[in-house]
Amino acid sequence: MAAVLAATALTVTATTTASATPAPVAEWRLCMFLGGHPSVQKGSGGEAVRHLQCILNEVYRFQNVTVNGVFEEVTEASVKTLQRQFGLTGTGVVDAATWTALHP
């Protein structure tokens, strides 16, 4: 049981410490989006959120983020982590400054 708990703790740590360094260009192609980049936050939904989640998951390697178009707690925590890594205030709200940072 202790080994299972230790492995679980390691997995949580690994998935919440993603790097602000984006993945190679090939991963960006998985997240193509032709819509605008509106401000989104916990409780938001739709294609812009799906695009955000894809970027978090595929480009910045937050593997715990489910790409479902629903901005929930895991998405918010991941956004806050990246905002702090980018030198932004970790609000969890994806505003224009956050979108700009996500798209280097």
C-alpha positions in Angstrom: 0.0 0.0 0.0 2.8 2.4 0.9 4.4 1.8 -2.5 1.1 2.6 -4.3 0.8 5.8 -2.3 4.4 6.8 -3.1 3.9 6.1 -6.8 0.6 8.1 -6.8 2.4 11.0 -5.0 5.2 10.9 -7.6 2.7 11.0 -10.4 0.8 14.0 -9.0 4.1 15.9 -8.6 5.2 15.0 -12.1 2.0 16.2 -13.7 1.8 19.5 -11.8 5.4 20.6 -12.4 5.3 21.0 -16.2 7.8 23.3 -17.8 7.0 26.7 -19.3 9.2 25.6 -22.2 6.9 24.5 -25.0 7.2 21.2 -26.8 8.4 20.9 -30.4 6.3 22.4 -33.2 4.7 19.0 -34.0 2.6 19.1 -30.8 1.4 22.6 -31.7 -0.3 21.2 -34.8 -2.5 19.0 -32.6 -4.0 22.2 -31.1 -5.0 24.1 -34.2 -7.8 26.6 -33.5 -9.3 29.1 -35.8 -11.5 30.9 -33.3 -10.7 33.9 -31.1 -9.0 33.8 -27.7 -11.6 35.1 -25.3 -11.0 35.4 -21.6 -11.9 32.1 -20.0 -11.9 30.9 -16.5 -13.3 28.2 -14.2 -16.8 27.5 -15.3 -16.2 28.5 -18.9 -16.8 26.0 -21.7 -16.4 25.6 -25.4 -13.9 25.4 -28.2 -11.6 28.1 -26.7 -11.4 26.1 -23.5 -10.7 22.9 -25.5 -7.9 24.7 -27.3 -6.5 25.9 -24.0 -6.6 22.3 -22.6 -4.9 20.9 -25.7 -2.1 23.4 -25.3 -1.7 22.6 -21.6 -1.8 18.9 -22.3 0.1 18.5 -25.6 2.5 21.5 -25.6 3.2 22.1 -21.9 2.8 18.5 -20.8 0.2 18.8 -18.2 -1.0 15.2 -18.7 -3.6 15.5 -16.0 -5.6 18.0 -18.0 -8.5 16.4 -19.8 -9.3 18.0 -23.2 -13.1 18.2 -22.8 -13.9 21.9 -23.3 -15.0 22.3 -19.7 -12.8 24.6 -17.6 -12.7 22.8 -14.2 -10.3 22.7 -11.2 -7.5 20.8 -12.9 -7.4 23.2 -15.8 -7.4 26.2 -13.4 -4.6 24.8 -11.3 -2.5 24.1 -14.4 -3.2 27.6 -15.7 -2.1 29.1 -12.4 1.1 27.1 -12.4 2.0 28.3 -16.0 1.1 31.9 -15.2 3.5 31.9 -12.3 6.2 30.3 -14.5 5.6 33.0 -17.1 6.0 35.7 -14.5 2.3 36.5 -14.5 0.0 36.6 -11.4 -1.5 33.2 -10.9 -5.2 34.0 -11.2 -6.3 31.0 -13.2 -8.1 33.4 -15.6 -6.8 33.1 -19.1 -6.8 36.7 -20.3 -5.0 38.3 -23.2 -1.6 38.3 -21.4 -1.9 34.6 -20.6 -3.0 33.7 -24.2 0.1 35.7 -25.5 2.4 33.8 -23.1 0.9 30.4 -24.1 1.6 31.2 -27.8 5.3 32.1 -27.9 
